[in-house]
Amino acid sequence: MAEITPGGILDRVGAEIPNFFRDGVDQLVTGEGEYIRSGEPRGTVGKIGQAVARSYCRQYGADPGAARFGNAARIENACRPYLDDIDPGNGAGIAVPFDGGQCAIPYQATIEIDQPGQSNPIGLTGFRAIGPIGSISLVEFGTQFRLRVTTGGLPQLAFDCGPVTGASPSSVTTTFPFPLLPPGSSIRSINIVACSGVDVCGDPPPVVRQPRPIADPTGPNFRFNPSGDINVNVGVDVLPNGTINVNVGGPTINVDPFSGGGGDSGGGGPTGPGPGDIGDAGGASDTGAGGEAEGEAGTGDILVGLKIDVLSSPPRARQYAPGVFRGAGYIYMGVAGNLDQDYGGSMLKSGQFFFAEKENLTHWNVSANNGYNFRVTPYYREAPE
């Protein structure tokens, strides 16, 4: 019988890592990646694989907005249960920012502001404006915070429902000055009330609170010593393409944590596309105003992703920031008869590229909301052998 070697263990660890992240039995049972958090592998390979997966999650938790982590929604599902054990309450959240405010009528808004270290809100401010009321946020100018609002008519600082002047047929973004507020100040509550008329136009779209950083106490290189049987140096280096270089006190292999499994010991050289290769552009298609476009890869090719250019938008388009449209359309990628939604269409910037989540997708569809017209350029590459 051949002896067990460090290289053999490392190869098996590489094959095991994707099992911790996969959309398989563990997530079908629990709804998310509980095995990274609470799994109890018994063998050497499984224990080291779990340690690598946890290191990946800690690095993501420390810098969740880093481009190298790719599809954050997928990683959140796999890593958040484990990260919540380290520091709960820092994951992504989604909620309607306030009720109502979407009619073209006068509104009164009141906003409470929290200051770090204070249990009660320190500021209560208000404005009146013609709706619809869009985004409301605190923005920082040096050391001073200001309130930024987007409305259907020019908003005015006020504490009551007086007359509203300066109404505009298109959305207006205004920044109000505030007294100095320290770093970490945040909006506690927003209340929107119609000054007159009936507020029957619904609520604003939900807003996603992005994951907040959690310090990684270990770093990418650490000693893993859970028992007397395992005592090794482990390195987990997350690369710009989302794969990780893993070493266990010796040689290094490259692993895609969201692949179907398997590691590359480096003997045969790289088999995939080079860094930055997103394939070749296919023929562009326009959705038309409020319409849709669709397409598929040619024989032997797979879909890499979609580039979406905004050719036109409605005059009162809602925006998170200038040029970043809210709820502009719907993006789907998958295979014939089975398309999966990419939620990037809820926050879209012209020229943005959306990567297919898996390596074997072939079909796509993009649907523009009313008033929007997109030009969609698919990118394809030859399927791997």
C-alpha positions in Angstrom: 0.0 0.0 0.0 1.3 3.4 -0.9 2.1 5.7 2.0 0.1 8.9 2.7 2.1 12.0 1.7 1.6 15.7 2.4 1.0 16.2 -1.4 -1.6 13.5 -1.4 -3.4 15.1 1.6 -3.2 18.5 -0.2 -4.7 17.1 -3.4 -7.6 15.6 -1.4 -8.1 18.9 0.5 -8.4 20.7 -2.9 -11.1 18.2 -4.0 -12.9 18.6 -0.7 -13.1 22.4 -0.4 -15.9 22.9 -3.0 -18.1 20.5 -1.0 -18.2 23.0 1.8 -19.5 25.7 -0.5 -21.7 23.7 -2.9 -25.4 24.1 -3.3 -25.9 20.5 -2.4 -27.4 18.4 0.4 -26.3 20.7 3.2 -27.9 23.8 1.8 -31.0 21.9 0.7 -31.6 20.8 4.3 -30.6 23.9 6.2 -31.2 26.7 3.6 -27.6 27.9 3.8 -24.0 26.9 4.3 -24.3 25.5 7.9 -21.6 22.9 7.3 -18.8 25.5 7.3 -20.1 26.8 10.7 -21.1 23.6 12.5 -20.0 20.6 10.5 -17.8 18.1 12.4 -15.5 16.4 9.8 -13.6 13.5 11.4 -10.8 12.9 9.0 -7.6 14.9 8.4 -8.7 16.0 4.9 -12.1 17.2 6.0 -10.8 19.1 9.0 -8.2 20.9 6.9 -10.8 21.6 4.2 -13.1 23.2 6.7 -10.3 25.3 8.1 -9.6 26.6 4.6 -13.3 27.3 4.0 -13.5 29.2 7.3 -10.4 31.2 6.4 -11.9 32.1 3.1 -15.1 33.3 4.9 -13.1 35.3 7.4 -11.3 37.1 4.6 -14.6 37.8 2.9 -16.0 39.0 6.2 -13.1 41.4 6.7 -13.6 43.0 3.2 -17.0 42.0 1.8 -16.9 44.6 -0.9 -13.7 43.4 -2.5 -14.0 42.6 -6.2 -12.2 39.3 -5.9 -15.0 37.7 -4.0 -17.4 38.0 -7.0 -21.0 37.0 -6.3 -21.5 38.3 -2.8 -25.0 36.8 -2.5 -23.6 33.3 -3.1 -20.8 33.8 -0.6 -23.2 35.3 2.0 -25.2 32.1 1.8 -22.2 30.0 2.3 -20.3 32.0 4.9 -22.7 34.1 7.0 -23.7 31.4 9.5 -20.1 31.0 10.4 -19.4 34.7 10.4 -22.4 35.3 12.6 -20.8 33.1 15.2 -17.8 35.5 15.1 -19.7 38.7 15.2 -23.5 38.6 14.6 -25.6 41.2 12.8 -23.2 42.3 10.2 -24.7 40.4 7.2 -26.7 41.8 4.3 -30.2 43.1 5.1 -33.1 44.1 2.9 -36.0 46.3 3.9 -38.4 49.0 2.6 -36.8 52.3 3.9 -40.1 53.9 4.7 -43.8 53.5 4.1 -45.6 55.3 1.3 -44.4 58.6 -0.2 -44.7 57.5 -3.9 -47.6 59.8 -5.1 -47.1 63.1 -6.9 -48.5 65.0 -3.9 -47.0 67.1 -1.1 -45.4 65.1 1.7 -43.8 65.9 5.1 -40.8 63.8 6.2 -39.3 63.5 9.6 -35.9 61.8 10.2 -34.3 60.7 13.5 -30.5 60.5 13.6 -28.5 58.2 15.8 -25.1 59.2 17.2 -22.5 56.6 18.3 -22.7 56.0 22.0 -26.1 57.6 22.5 -29.2 55.5 23.2 -31.6 58.2 22.0 -31.7 59.9 18.7 -29.8 63.2 18.8 -31.4 64.9 15.9 -34.8 65.3 14.5 -35.1 67.1 11.1 -37.8 67.4 8.6 -38.5 68.5 5.0 -41.5 68.9 2.8 -41.5 68.1 -0.9 -43.6 66.9 -3.9 -43.4 63.2 -4.2 -42.5 60.6 -5.1 -40.0 60.5 -2.3 -36.9 58.5 -3.4 -33.7 57.8 -1.6 -32.9 59.4 1.8 -29.4 59.0 3.2 -26.6 60.7 5.2 -23.6 61.6 3.2 -20.2 62.8 4.6 -18.5 66.1 3.5 -15.2 66.1 5.4 -16.3 65.8 9.0 -19.8 67.1 8.4 -22.8 64.9 7.6 -25.6 66.1 5.4 -29.0 64.7 4.5 -29.4 63.8 0.8 -32.9 63.2 -0.6 -34.3 62.6 -4.0 -37.9 63.8 -4.6 -40.3 64.6 -7.4 -40.2 68.3 -6.5 -37.6 70.6 -4.9 -37.5 69.6 -1.2 -37.4 72.3 1.5 -36.3 72.1 5.2 -39.5 72.4 7.3 -41.1 70.9 10.4 -44.7 71.2 9.1 -46.8 70.8 6.0 -46.6 74.3 4.7 -46.8 75.2 1.0 -44.3 73.5 -1.3 -42.7 75.6 -4.0 -40.3 74.7 -6.8 -42.1 71.6 -8.0 -40.4 69.9 -11.0 -41.6 67.4 -13.5 -38.4 65.3 -13.0 -36.6 64.1 -9.9 -34.5 66.5 -7.8 -31.6 65.5 -5.6 -30.9 67.9 -2.8 -28.3 67.9 0.0 -29.3 69.7 3.2 -26.7 71.0 5.7 -26.7 69.7 9.2 -24.9 70.6 12.4 -21.6 68.6 12.7 -22.3 64.9 13.3 -19.5 62.5 14.3 -18.4 59.5 12.1 -20.7 56.6 12.5 -23.9 58.6 12.7 -26.8 56.9 11.0 -30.5 57.3 10.3 -32.6 55.6 12.9 -36.1 56.2 11.4 -37.9 57.9 8.5 -41.5 58.8 8.6 -43.4 60.1 5.5 -46.8 61.6 5.8 -49.0 63.0 3.1 -49.9 66.7 3.7 -53.1 66.3 1.7 -54.7 63.7 -0.5 -54.6 59.9 -0.1 -51.3 58.1 -0.2 -52.2 55.1 -2.4 -49.2 54.8 -4.6 -47.3 52.1 -2.7 -43.9 52.0 -1.0 -40.4 52.6 -2.4 -38.4 49.6 -3.6 -36.5 47.8 -0.8 -32.9 48.8 -0.1 -30.2 46.4 0.6 -27.9 47.1 3.5 -24.5 45.8 2.4 -22.5 43.4 4.6 -20.3 45.2 7.2 -16.7 44.4 7.8 -15.6 42.0 10.6 -11.9 41.9 11.5 -10.1 38.7 10.6 -8.1 37.8 13.7 -6.1 35.1 11.9 -5.2 36.3 8.5 -4.6 34.3 5.4 -1.6 32.3 6.9 -2.2 30.5 10.2 -1.2 27.5 12.2 -3.9 24.9 12.3 -3.6 22.7 15.3 -7.0 21.3 16.4 -5.6 18.2 17.9 -2.4 16.3 18.4 -2.9 14.6 15.0 -2.9 17.8 13.0 -0.4 20.6 13.5 0.4 22.4 10.2 0.9 25.9 8.7 -2.0 26.7 6.3 -2.1 29.4 3.7 -5.3 30.6 2.0 -4.6 33.3 -0.7 -7.8 34.6 -2.4 -6.9 35.6 -6.0 -8.5 38.4 -8.1 -10.4 35.8 -10.1 -12.1 34.4 -6.9 -10.1 31.2 -6.8 -7.8 30.4 -3.9 -4.2 29.3 -3.7 -4.0 26.8 -0.8 -0.9 25.4 0.8 -0.5 23.1 3.8 3.1 23.7 4.8 4.5 22.9 1.4 3.3 22.9 -2.2 0.5 25.1 -3.4 -2.6 24.2 -5.4 -5.3 26.4 -6.9 -9.0 25.7 -6.1 -12.3 27.3 -7.2 -14.4 27.0 -4.0 -17.6 27.1 -6.1 -16.6 24.5 -8.7 -17.8 21.0 -8.7 -14.7 19.9 -6.9 -11.1 18.9 -7.5 -7.8 20.6 -7.1 -4.9 21.3 -9.4 -1.5 20.2 -8.2 0.2 22.2 -10.9 1.6 19.3 -12.8 -0.1 20.0 -16.1 -0.1 23.8 -16.1 -3.1 26.0 -16.4 -6.1 24.6 -18.3 -8.6 27.5 -18.0 -8.6 30.9 -19.6 -5.9 33.4 -18.6 -6.4 36.2 -16.1 -8.9 38.8 -17.3 -10.2 36.7 -20.2 -13.9 37.2 -20.6 -14.3 35.5 -24.0 -15.5 37.1 -27.1 -18.5 39.5 -27.6 -21.5 38.1 -29.5 -24.0 40.2 -31.4 -25.5 43.0 -29.4 -29.3 43.2 -29.1 -31.5 46.1 -28.0 -34.5 45.5 -25.8 -36.5 48.5 -27.0 -38.4 50.6 -24.6 -39.8 48.3 -21.9 -39.1 45.3 -24.0 -36.7 42.4 -23.8 -33.8 40.7 -25.6 -32.5 37.1 -25.4 -29.9 34.9 -26.9 -27.9 31.7 -26.6 -24.3 30.5 -27.0 -23.3 28.7 -30.2 -22.6 25.0 -30.3 -19.6 24.2 -28.1 -19.6 27.6 -26.4 -20.7 28.7 -23.0 -22.0 32.1 -21.7 -19.4 34.2 -19.8 -21.6 37.1 -19.0 -23.6 40.1 -20.3 -22.6 43.8 -20.8 -25.6 46.1 -20.5 -25.7 49.7 -21.8 -28.6 52.0 -20.9 -29.7 53.6 -24.1 -32.6 55.6 -22.5 -34.3 55.9 -19.2 -37.6 57.4 -18.0 -37.6 61.1 -17.1 -38.3 60.3 -13.4 -36.1 57.3 -13.1 -35.1 56.4 -9.6 -31.4 56.4 -8.9 -29.2 55.4 -6.0 -26.6 57.9 -7.2 -26.3 59.8 -10.5 -26.3 57.2 -13.3 -27.0 54.2 -11.0 -30.6 53.2 -11.7 -32.9 51.5 -9.2 -35.1 48.7 -10.5 -34.2 49.2 -14.1 -34.8 45.7 -15.3 -34.5 41.9 -14.9 -31.5 39.8 -15.9 -31.7 36.0 -16.4 -29.0 33.5 -17.3 -29.1 29.7 -17.4 -29.9 27.0 -20.0 -32.8 26.5 -22.3 -36.1 26.3 -20.3 -34.2 26.9 -17.0 -33.2 30.5 -16.5 -32.0 31.8 -13.1 -32.4 35.5 -12.1 -29.4 37.7 -11.5 -30.5 40.5 -9.1 -28.0 43.0 -10.4 -30.8 44.6 -12.5 -32.1 46.1 -9.2 -29.0 48.4 -9.2 -27.7 49.0 -12.7 -25.1 51.4 -14.2 -24.7 51.8 -17.9 -21.9 49.6 -19.3 -22.0 47.3 -16.3 -20.9 43.6 -16.8 -22.7 40.8 -15.2 -20.8 37.4 -15.0 -22.6 34.1 -15.3 -22.6 32.4 -11.9 -21.7 29.0 -13.3 -19.4 27.7 -16.0 -21.8 25.8 -18.1 -24.6 28.3 -18.8 -25.8 28.9 -22.4 -28.9 31.0 -22.5 -29.8 34.5 -21.4 -32.7 37.0 -21.3 -32.9 40.7 -20.3 -36.2 42.5 -19.7 -36.3 46.3 -19.4 -38.7 48.0 -17.1 -41.1 50.7 -18.5 -39.2 53.6 -20.0 -35.8 51.9 -20.2 -34.1 50.7 -23.4 -30.9 48.5 -23.0 -28.3 47.3 -25.5 -27.2 43.8 -24.3 -23.9 42.4 -25.5 -23.3 38.7 -24.6 -19.8 37.3 -24.1 -19.1 33.7 -24.9 -16.1 31.4 -24.8 -15.4 27.8 -25.9 -16.5 25.2 -23.4 -13.6 23.4 -21.6 -12.8 19.9 -22.7 
